[in-house]
Amino acid sequence: MTMKQLLSTVLALAAFAIAPTAFADDTATAKIFTTQCATCHGADGKGQTTLGKQVAAKDWSDPKALKPMSDVELEKMITGGKKMMPAFTTLGEPQIKLLVTYVRSFEPK
């Protein structure tokens, strides 16, 4: 099994832990991030987890990582995947939009 297949399998199994309903608050969005993204990107968004280092996960606190991307591009990356990152097809549009806002919260002010 390749690293991408393993990562996709782990994340797909984690996706079943969250029902595909709209989340309206930061706590729920943080839970999505923790469940779906933190394995690679870390709770702090820096990508310094063991798996994150292996797959070269983006450091969301690095201004260079997010500035060139629009919200629409981030939404497409989350829903469609990119390189080693699998697609998150179990998340609905409201969840994706909240997740984009959450990821942007890692940017330095």
N, C-alpha and C positions, 0 to 999 in steps of 0.2 A: 504494500500500500504506500503510495507516495505521500509526501508531506501535505500536498494540497488535498488529496483525498481524505487523509486523516483529519485535517482541519475542517473540511466541509462536513464530514460525518459528525464530529464533535459539535460543531455549531448548529447543524441541523437537529441534533438531539436536544440541544439547549433551547432551540426555538419552540419545541413542544411544551416547554415549561411556562410559556406565556401565551395566553389566548389572544387571537388576532382581533382585539377590540381597541377602540380609541382610548388613549391615556390622556388625561387632562391636566395633570400636575407634575411638578418637577420630581417628586418622589417616584412616581411611576416611570418617568422618563429615565431617571437615574437607575432604576431597576432594569429597564431595557438595556441601558448601556452596560451595566454590570453583568447581566446575563449574556448579552449578545456580542459585546465589543471588548470588554476588559480582559478577556483571556489573552488577546494580542496587544491591545492598546494600553492596558493597565488602567486601574481605577483613576489614576491621575492623567490619563491620556497621553503619556509620554512614550508608549511603545517599548518600554524596557523590561517587559516580562520575558521569561525564557522563550516562549513561543513567538512573542513579538519580535525578539532579536533574530530568531531563525527565519522569519518571513519578512523581515525589514518593514515592520508596521510603522506607519507614520506617527510622528510625534505631534499631536494636535496642539501642544503648547508652543511649537515653533511657528513664528509668524509666517515663515516661508511655506509652510505646509498647507495653510488654509487660504491665505490671501488670494492666490491665483484662481481659486475655485469659487464659482457662484453657488448659491444654495441649490439651484437646479442641478448643477454638476455633482454636488455632494449627494443629493437625493438619488440621482442615477447610479452613483457608485454604491450606495447602500442597497438599492433594490436590484441592481444588476451584477454587483461584484466587480472586482478589478484585480488583475494579476492573482496573487495568492488569496485575496479576500473573496469569500463566497458571496453569492447573492442572498439577500434576506427577504425571501418571497412571502414569509408568513407575517411580516409587518404591514399594517395598513398605511394609507397615505397620511392620516393624522399622526401616527406614530413616527413615521419617517420625518415629517416636518419638525416635530418636537425633538427628535434625535439630532437633526441638523443644528437646531438652536443649542442643544446641550453640548454637542461637539464644539461649536463655536465658543462656548463659555470657557474653554481651555486656553483660548487665545489671550496673550497678555494685553492688558488694558493700557 
